[in-house]
């Protein structure tokens, strides 16, 4: 399993959301400094999905996230 301390994940380009619909193909949405981007090409949406999966793989569990935040607030690392 990849851990955050093992290095970066593929979702390091900024925030985005994959929008799923019941009766339409998914799209990726990303806010930009001066607008927004809606990605409809399914190959590109798949790239966003891979980035999501990569981030999920290295993410801490909720319990470990809370412990990390608490240690940071208390002056630890």
C-alpha positions in Angstrom: 0.0 0.0 0.0 1.3 3.5 -0.8 1.4 5.9 2.1 1.5 9.7 2.0 5.1 9.7 3.1 5.9 7.5 0.1 5.6 10.4 -2.3 3.1 12.4 -4.4 0.0 11.1 -6.0 -1.4 11.8 -9.4 -4.1 14.3 -8.2 -1.6 17.1 -7.5 -2.9 19.6 -10.1 -5.7 21.1 -8.1 -9.2 20.5 -7.0 -11.6 18.8 -9.4 -14.9 16.8 -9.2 -16.1 14.0 -11.3 -19.9 14.5 -11.9 -21.9 11.3 -12.4 -25.3 11.3 -13.8 -28.1 8.6 -14.2 -28.8 9.3 -17.8 -25.7 10.9 -19.1 -22.0 10.2 -19.3 -19.8 11.5 -16.5 -17.9 14.8 -16.8 -15.0 16.3 -14.8 -15.3 19.8 -13.4 -12.4 21.9 -12.3 -12.4 25.5 -11.1 -9.7 27.8 -12.5 -8.5 31.1 -11.3 -10.5 32.9 -14.0 -13.3 30.4 -14.8 -14.0 26.7 -14.9 -13.3 23.7 -17.0 -15.9 21.0 -17.9 -14.1 18.0 -19.4 -16.5 15.8 -21.4 -14.1 13.7 -23.5 -14.3 10.2 -21.9 -10.6 9.5 -22.2 -9.8 12.7 -20.3 -12.5 11.9 -17.7 -10.8 8.5 -17.3 -7.6 10.4 -16.5 -9.3 12.4 -13.8 -10.8 9.1 -12.4 -7.2 7.6 -12.3 -6.1 10.7 -10.3 -9.0 10.2 -7.9 -8.1 6.6 -7.4 -4.5 7.5 -6.9 -5.4 10.1 -4.2 -7.7 7.6 -2.5 -4.9 5.1 -2.4 -2.5 7.3 -0.5 -5.1 9.1 1.7 -5.0 8.5 5.4 -8.0 6.9 7.1 -10.4 9.3 9.0 -8.9 8.1 12.3 -5.3 8.6 11.2 -6.2 12.0 9.6 -7.7 13.1 12.9 -4.6 11.9 14.8 -2.3 13.8 12.4 -4.3 17.0 12.7 -4.4 16.7 16.5 -0.6 16.2 16.6 -0.1 19.2 14.4 -2.3 21.4 16.6 -0.4 20.2 19.7 2.9 21.2 18.1 4.0 17.8 16.8 4.5 16.6 13.3 
